[in-house]
């Protein structure tokens, strides 16, 4: 099995890799091209401006939100772009909650504000599939808006959630047709490639492969990437183990309570191990589904 030290290109599913490609001013053309491919003409983004990725609530006691990437286009429309590696029980709730921050911050403090809002988009790149077969195995690209349930028309078109279930993307390099196909292939396979495929030509992909090549990093960047990769790999392995063992324990007991108890206890055990490895509480919470308060009490 190839280790990160054997790979030529970074893994974009890691926090370091994702932000290296999509979260820096120097590479903002990569993010703009990805978003244009994703929106397929609905949006034509010519430039983006990065915003502070940490949003605070109305007061010090309010819960904050930390986005992977948060930016706006030249029209003032906001984009939250996130890589989500492990499934959380309330991931949809979290996604909606995060979208409230760019909505609320548009409020004009003057007396004459008419409540007009700019569009807000949340893009979730998911390294898992939604549970309970919510969508068919062939359906991996989901666009969610507020609709009227009776006649299905879009009731409010200024709030959009886009989710990509990446494990469902199965296209080979010779099957890539659209710009989005190419981007999804890169996200799925970049760290496995040793050469840039001929199908991925053009200025943008030339830039992407240059920026993703580990040998071009400074020694400090390489160390940071390898450390981040190890933490990412440990979390993913821990979560997979927790799911497997929690499911087995619950199945043996044959009751929903048993399944929940098994999953929760395993999550706490994993959280203790990750905490002893000095991982940030936010990362442990994301990996296990436990709250920061629960993790602090361990």
Secondary structure, DSSP 8 states (H G I E B T S, - for coil): ---TTT-SB--TTSHHHHHHHHSSGGGHHHHHHHHHHHHTTS---S-EEE--SEE--SSTTS--EE-SEEEEETT--EEEEEEE-S--TTHHHHHHHHHHHHHHTT---STT-------EEEEEEESS--STT-S-TT--EEEEEEE-TTT--EEEEEEEEEEEEGGG----GGG--SHHHHHHHHHHHGGG-SS--TTS-SHHHHHHHHHHBGGGS-HHHHHHHHHHHHHHHHHHHHHHHHHHHHHHHHHHHTSHHHHHHHHHHHHHHHHHHHHHTT--HHHHHHHH---HHHHHT-
